[in-house]
Amino acid sequence: MIRRGQRAGTSVVALLIVTCCICLPVTAAEDDRYPGWSDSPIPDGPVGEAIASGWRILAHTQENAPAYAGNALNCTSCHLNGGRTPWAAPWVGVWGVFPEYRSRNAKVNALQDRINDCFRRSLNGRPLPFESREMIGILAYMQWLSREVPTGKNVPGRGFLRIKSEQPPDQARGAQVYARKCTLCHGDAGQGSFAASGEIIYPPLWGPKSFNIGAGMARLNTAAAFVKANMPFGQGGSLSDQEAFDVAAFFTRQPRPDFAGKLEDWPKGGKPDDARY
C-alpha cells in the first residue's frame, strides 16, 4: 500500500504491475521542468490521502475499483509507470488540457468523461460516478502529476508517437514477431500472466479478459505506436516500425469483447480508417 510521504510505485510487486515494461527515457530537462515526470513522494494531509488512493486505483484497478472494472487490466497496463512514461499516454499535464473536444463522441469532454471512456472501453467496465471516491482519487493523482505544467500546455511525449510502415501491415508476419518477442510475457494465446494471488503482471492482449473493440488499443495505429515505443519488456524502440505494425495487426484482430456503444461513436463523421467497427 502506498502511504503519504512514500514514492509512488516503490514496492516490487507494484513496480511489476505499474510499469508493465520499460519505455523511452524522460530527459533530465523534462524532469527538471515538470516534477510530475519523476517518482516523487506523495504529500501528507487529506489531499495526499486522495492522491495515494487514486494511485492505488490506477495501478491496482481490479482490487480497488472492482465494481467498475470488467476485465483483467489495470489503468497502468497502458499508462505506464504510473502515467509518467512519455509516448505511453502519460498523465503528466493532462489536468490542464481538459475540457477538450473529441470527435469520437462529437462533444467537449471533461477529464472525468475521458477517464470514464477508458473504464468503459479499455477496462470493459462501467463509468465512475463523478462524485465517487474513486473518481476524486484519480483526479487528485492526475492533478498532482500535472503540477507546474501550464494550463493548456501539451507536454513532450503526450499520447503516442505516430509511426508509418513501409509495407501494408501483415498479420502472418506479425504472428511470427509475436511468437519471438511477446509470448514470454503475454502468453502464446494472448492470455497475459498473473501472480499466484491472481493479480495481473502482464496484461492479456486478447480474449475475454482484455480490452474491448472500442478501446484505443484495439486500433492498429495506436497499438503499433505503443508497441514501437514500449515493447518488448525493457527493449522499447528495438522493433522496426514495420515489425510494430505487423505485430499490432496480429493482436488487434484477435477475438475480444464487443463494445455496446460502438454505434454511437463518431456521430458527426471522422471515424479513423483503423477503427475495429
C-alpha positions as CSV (number, residue, x, y, z in Angstrom):
1,M,0.0,0.0,0.0
2,I,1.3,3.4,-0.8
3,R,1.5,5.8,2.1
4,R,1.8,9.6,2.5
5,G,5.4,10.6,2.0
6,Q,6.1,7.4,0.1
7,R,7.2,7.5,-3.5
8,A,4.6,6.2,-5.9
9,G,5.2,2.7,-7.1
10,T,8.1,1.7,-4.9
11,S,7.2,-1.8,-3.9
12,V,8.5,-4.7,-6.0
13,V,5.0,-6.1,-6.8
14,A,3.7,-2.6,-7.6
15,L,6.7,-1.9,-9.9
16,L,6.0,-5.1,-11.9
17,I,2.3,-4.2,-12.3
18,V,2.6,-0.4,-12.8
19,T,5.4,-0.4,-15.3
20,C,4.4,-3.4,-17.3
21,C,7.5,-2.5,-19.4
22,I,10.3,0.0,-19.6
23,C,9.9,2.7,-22.2
24,L,11.6,5.7,-23.8
25,P,13.5,7.6,-21.1
26,V,12.5,11.0,-19.8
27,T,15.2,13.6,-20.3
28,A,16.7,15.4,-17.4
29,A,15.4,18.7,-18.8
30,E,11.9,17.4,-18.7
31,D,12.3,16.1,-15.2
32,D,13.6,19.5,-14.0
33,R,10.8,21.4,-15.8
34,Y,7.8,19.3,-14.8
35,P,8.2,17.4,-11.5
36,G,5.3,15.0,-12.3
37,W,7.7,13.0,-14.6
38,S,9.7,11.9,-11.5
39,D,8.9,9.4,-8.8
40,S,8.2,12.0,-6.1
41,P,6.9,11.4,-2.5
42,I,3.2,11.9,-2.2
43,P,2.4,14.8,0.2
44,D,0.9,14.4,3.6
45,G,-2.6,15.6,4.6
46,P,-6.1,14.9,3.2
47,V,-5.1,15.7,-0.4
48,G,-2.2,13.4,-0.1
49,E,-4.6,10.6,1.0
50,A,-6.7,11.2,-2.0
51,I,-3.6,11.2,-4.3
52,A,-2.5,7.9,-2.8
53,S,-6.0,6.4,-3.2
54,G,-6.0,7.5,-6.8
55,W,-2.6,5.8,-7.4
56,R,-3.9,2.6,-5.9
57,I,-6.9,2.6,-8.1
58,L,-5.0,3.3,-11.3
59,A,-2.2,0.8,-10.5
60,H,-4.3,-2.0,-9.0
61,T,-7.7,-1.3,-10.6
62,Q,-9.2,-4.7,-10.1
63,E,-8.5,-4.7,-6.4
64,N,-9.5,-1.1,-5.7
65,A,-12.4,-0.4,-8.2
66,P,-13.9,-3.9,-8.8
67,A,-17.4,-2.6,-9.3
68,Y,-16.2,-0.6,-12.4
69,A,-13.5,-2.7,-14.0
70,G,-14.8,-5.5,-16.2
71,N,-11.6,-7.3,-17.3
72,A,-8.1,-8.2,-16.0
73,L,-6.3,-4.9,-16.9
74,N,-5.2,-2.1,-14.7
75,C,-5.1,1.5,-15.9
76,T,-1.3,1.4,-15.8
77,S,-1.3,-1.6,-18.2
78,C,-1.3,1.1,-20.9
79,H,-0.4,4.3,-19.0
80,L,3.0,3.0,-17.9
81,N,5.0,3.8,-14.8
82,G,2.0,5.4,-13.0
83,G,1.3,7.6,-16.0
84,R,4.9,9.0,-16.1
85,T,6.3,7.5,-19.3
86,P,6.4,9.6,-22.5
87,W,4.6,8.1,-25.5
88,A,2.6,5.7,-23.3
89,A,-0.3,8.1,-22.9
90,P,1.2,9.8,-19.8
91,W,-1.0,11.7,-17.3
92,V,1.6,14.4,-16.7
93,G,0.0,17.7,-17.8
94,V,-3.4,16.1,-18.7
95,W,-5.1,18.1,-16.0
96,G,-4.7,21.4,-17.8
97,V,-5.7,20.3,-21.3
98,F,-9.3,19.4,-20.5
99,P,-12.1,20.2,-21.3
100,E,-11.2,19.0,-24.8
101,Y,-13.3,18.3,-27.9
102,R,-13.2,14.7,-29.1
103,S,-14.6,13.6,-32.5
104,R,-15.4,10.1,-31.2
105,N,-18.4,11.4,-29.3
106,A,-18.5,14.9,-31.0
107,K,-18.6,16.6,-27.6
108,V,-16.4,18.8,-25.5
109,N,-15.3,16.3,-22.8
110,A,-14.3,17.0,-19.2
111,L,-11.4,15.0,-17.8
112,Q,-14.0,12.8,-15.9
113,D,-15.6,11.9,-19.3
114,R,-12.2,10.8,-20.6
115,I,-11.5,8.7,-17.6
116,N,-14.8,7.0,-17.9
117,D,-14.2,6.4,-21.5
118,C,-11.2,4.3,-20.5
119,F,-13.2,2.4,-17.9
120,R,-15.9,1.6,-20.5
121,R,-13.5,0.6,-23.3
122,S,-10.0,-0.3,-22.1
123,L,-11.3,-1.8,-18.9
124,N,-14.5,-3.1,-20.5
125,G,-16.4,-1.9,-17.4
126,R,-18.7,0.8,-16.1
127,P,-18.3,4.6,-15.7
128,L,-17.4,6.0,-12.3
129,P,-19.9,8.4,-10.7
130,F,-18.3,11.9,-10.9
131,E,-18.6,12.4,-7.2
132,S,-17.3,8.9,-6.2
133,R,-14.3,8.3,-4.0
134,E,-12.6,6.5,-7.0
135,M,-13.1,9.4,-9.4
136,I,-11.9,12.0,-6.8
137,G,-8.8,10.0,-6.1
138,I,-8.0,9.6,-9.8
139,L,-8.4,13.3,-10.4
140,A,-6.3,14.1,-7.4
141,Y,-3.5,11.9,-8.6
142,M,-3.6,13.3,-12.2
143,Q,-3.6,16.9,-10.8
144,W,-0.6,16.1,-8.7
145,L,1.3,14.7,-11.7
146,S,0.4,17.9,-13.6
147,R,1.7,20.3,-11.0
148,E,3.7,23.2,-12.5
149,V,2.6,22.3,-16.1
150,P,1.0,25.4,-17.5
151,T,-2.7,25.2,-18.3
152,G,-3.2,24.2,-21.9
153,K,0.3,23.0,-22.3
154,N,0.9,19.8,-24.2
155,V,4.0,18.3,-22.6
156,P,6.6,16.4,-24.7
157,G,5.6,12.8,-25.1
158,R,1.8,13.2,-24.7
159,G,-0.2,10.4,-26.2
160,F,1.5,8.1,-28.6
161,L,4.4,8.7,-31.1
162,R,2.9,8.0,-34.5
163,I,4.9,5.8,-36.9
164,K,4.5,4.6,-40.5
165,S,5.0,1.2,-42.1
166,E,6.8,0.9,-45.5
167,Q,4.6,-2.1,-46.4
168,P,1.0,-2.9,-45.6
169,P,0.8,-4.5,-42.1
170,D,0.8,-8.3,-42.4
171,Q,-0.9,-10.4,-39.7
172,A,1.2,-13.5,-40.7
173,R,4.4,-11.7,-40.2
174,G,3.0,-10.2,-37.0
175,A,2.3,-13.7,-35.6
176,Q,6.0,-14.5,-36.1
177,V,7.0,-11.3,-34.3
178,Y,4.6,-12.1,-31.5
179,A,6.0,-15.7,-31.1
180,R,9.6,-14.4,-30.9
181,K,9.1,-11.2,-28.8
182,C,5.8,-11.3,-26.9
183,T,4.8,-14.8,-25.8
184,L,7.2,-14.8,-22.8
185,C,5.1,-12.1,-21.0
186,H,1.7,-12.1,-22.7
187,G,1.3,-15.9,-23.4
188,D,1.0,-17.9,-26.6
189,A,-2.7,-17.3,-26.6
190,G,-2.6,-13.6,-25.5
191,Q,-3.8,-14.6,-22.1
192,G,-1.3,-12.5,-20.1
193,S,0.4,-13.6,-16.9
194,F,-0.7,-13.4,-13.3
195,A,0.8,-13.7,-9.8
196,A,-0.2,-16.6,-7.6
197,S,-2.6,-14.2,-5.9
198,G,-4.4,-13.6,-9.2
199,E,-3.0,-10.1,-9.6
200,I,-2.0,-9.1,-13.1
201,I,1.7,-8.9,-14.0
202,Y,1.4,-8.6,-17.8
203,P,-1.9,-7.8,-19.4
204,P,-3.9,-10.1,-21.7
205,L,-3.8,-8.8,-25.2
206,W,-7.0,-10.6,-26.4
207,G,-9.7,-12.8,-25.2
208,P,-12.5,-12.2,-22.6
209,K,-10.1,-10.6,-20.0
210,S,-8.7,-8.0,-22.4
211,F,-9.8,-4.6,-23.7
212,N,-12.8,-4.4,-25.9
213,I,-13.1,-3.4,-29.6
214,G,-13.9,0.2,-28.6
215,A,-10.6,0.7,-26.8
216,G,-7.9,2.9,-28.4
217,M,-5.5,0.0,-28.1
218,A,-7.8,-2.0,-30.4
219,R,-6.9,0.4,-33.2
220,L,-3.9,-0.6,-35.4
221,N,-2.1,2.8,-35.5
222,T,-2.4,3.3,-31.7
223,A,-1.3,-0.2,-30.9
224,A,1.7,-0.1,-33.3
225,A,2.8,3.2,-31.9
226,F,2.6,1.9,-28.3
227,V,4.5,-1.3,-29.2
228,K,7.2,0.6,-31.1
229,A,7.9,2.9,-28.1
230,N,7.5,0.5,-25.3
231,M,7.8,-3.2,-26.2
232,P,9.2,-5.8,-25.6
233,F,9.8,-5.5,-21.9
234,G,12.9,-3.3,-21.3
235,Q,13.6,-3.0,-25.0
236,G,11.3,-0.2,-26.2
237,G,12.4,1.0,-29.6
238,S,14.1,-2.3,-30.6
239,L,11.4,-3.3,-33.1
240,S,11.3,-1.7,-36.5
241,D,8.3,0.3,-37.5
242,Q,7.2,-2.5,-39.8
243,E,7.5,-5.1,-37.1
244,A,5.5,-2.9,-34.7
245,F,2.7,-2.6,-37.3
246,D,2.8,-6.3,-38.2
247,V,2.5,-7.5,-34.6
248,A,-0.2,-4.9,-33.9
249,A,-2.1,-6.1,-36.9
250,F,-1.9,-9.6,-35.5
251,F,-3.0,-9.0,-31.9
252,T,-5.6,-6.2,-32.5
253,R,-7.5,-8.6,-34.8
254,Q,-7.8,-11.4,-32.3
255,P,-11.1,-12.1,-30.6
256,R,-12.0,-9.7,-27.8
257,P,-15.1,-8.3,-26.1
258,D,-17.6,-6.3,-28.1
259,F,-18.4,-2.7,-27.2
260,A,-22.1,-2.0,-26.7
261,G,-21.8,1.7,-27.5
262,K,-20.0,1.3,-30.8
263,L,-22.9,2.6,-32.9
264,E,-22.8,5.9,-31.1
265,D,-19.2,6.7,-32.0
266,W,-18.2,9.4,-34.5
267,P,-21.8,10.7,-34.9
268,K,-20.5,13.6,-37.0
269,G,-18.0,11.7,-39.0
270,G,-14.3,11.5,-38.8
271,K,-14.1,7.8,-38.0
272,P,-10.4,6.7,-38.4
273,D,-9.6,4.1,-41.0
274,D,-8.1,1.7,-38.4
275,A,-11.2,1.5,-36.2
276,R,-12.4,-2.0,-35.5
277,Y,-16.0,-1.3,-36.5
